[in-house]
């Protein structure tokens, strides 16, 4: 295998990895938005979060 082939293979692998990372980032963003929507629908979780933040600030 020549050097040119090695560089070409490496470039293709890096391109695939970039596509995979982009897909993962997209999925994470969608999941974050979905969780935010669910939290907005459930006011009890919002209150619990506020209490947790209060407790954390009190401990500091």
C-alpha positions as a Markdown table, in Angstrom:
| # | Residue | x | y | z |
|---|---|---|---|---|
| 1 | Unk | 0.0 | 0.0 | 0.0 |
| 2 | Unk | 1.5 | 3.3 | -1.0 |
| 3 | Unk | 1.6 | 6.5 | 0.9 |
| 4 | Unk | -1.1 | 8.0 | -1.3 |
| 5 | Unk | -3.4 | 5.1 | -0.4 |
| 6 | Unk | -2.7 | 5.5 | 3.3 |
| 7 | Unk | -3.5 | 9.2 | 3.2 |
| 8 | Unk | -6.7 | 8.5 | 1.2 |
| 9 | Unk | -7.8 | 5.9 | 3.7 |
| 10 | Unk | -7.1 | 8.1 | 6.6 |
| 11 | Unk | -9.0 | 11.0 | 5.0 |
| 12 | Unk | -12.0 | 8.7 | 4.4 |
| 13 | Unk | -11.9 | 7.5 | 8.0 |
| 14 | Unk | -11.8 | 11.0 | 9.3 |
| 15 | Unk | -14.6 | 12.1 | 7.1 |
| 16 | Unk | -16.8 | 9.2 | 8.4 |
| 17 | Unk | -15.9 | 10.1 | 12.0 |
| 18 | Unk | -16.9 | 13.7 | 11.4 |
| 19 | Unk | -20.2 | 12.5 | 10.0 |
| 20 | Unk | -20.8 | 10.3 | 13.1 |
| 21 | Unk | -19.9 | 13.1 | 15.5 |
| 22 | Unk | -22.3 | 15.5 | 13.6 |
| 23 | Unk | -25.1 | 12.9 | 13.9 |
| 24 | Unk | -24.4 | 12.4 | 17.6 |
| 25 | Unk | -24.4 | 16.1 | 18.3 |
| 26 | Unk | -27.7 | 16.5 | 16.4 |
| 27 | Unk | -29.2 | 13.6 | 18.4 |
| 28 | Unk | -28.0 | 15.2 | 21.7 |
| 29 | Unk | -29.5 | 18.5 | 20.7 |
| 30 | Unk | -32.8 | 16.9 | 19.9 |
| 31 | Unk | -32.8 | 15.0 | 23.2 |
| 32 | Unk | -32.0 | 18.1 | 25.1 |
| 33 | Unk | -34.9 | 20.0 | 23.4 |
| 34 | Unk | -37.2 | 17.0 | 24.1 |
| 35 | Unk | -36.2 | 17.0 | 27.8 |
| 36 | Unk | -36.8 | 20.7 | 28.0 |
| 37 | Unk | -40.3 | 20.3 | 26.5 |
| 38 | Unk | -41.1 | 17.5 | 29.0 |
| 39 | Unk | -39.9 | 19.7 | 31.9 |
| 40 | Unk | -42.1 | 22.5 | 30.8 |
| 41 | Unk | -45.0 | 20.2 | 30.8 |
| 42 | Unk | -44.3 | 19.0 | 34.3 |
| 43 | Unk | -44.3 | 21.9 | 36.8 |
| 44 | Unk | -43.3 | 19.7 | 39.8 |
| 45 | Unk | -39.9 | 19.0 | 38.2 |
| 46 | Unk | -39.3 | 22.7 | 37.8 |
| 47 | Unk | -40.0 | 23.3 | 41.5 |
| 48 | Unk | -37.7 | 20.4 | 42.4 |
| 49 | Unk | -35.0 | 21.9 | 40.3 |
| 50 | Unk | -35.4 | 25.3 | 41.9 |
| 51 | Unk | -35.2 | 23.7 | 45.4 |
| 52 | Unk | -32.1 | 21.8 | 44.4 |
| 53 | Unk | -30.5 | 25.0 | 43.2 |
| 54 | Unk | -31.5 | 26.7 | 46.5 |
| 55 | Unk | -30.0 | 23.9 | 48.5 |
| 56 | Unk | -26.8 | 24.0 | 46.5 |
| 57 | Unk | -26.4 | 27.8 | 47.0 |
| 58 | Unk | -27.2 | 27.4 | 50.7 |
| 59 | Unk | -24.4 | 24.8 | 51.1 |
| 60 | Unk | -21.9 | 27.1 | 49.6 |
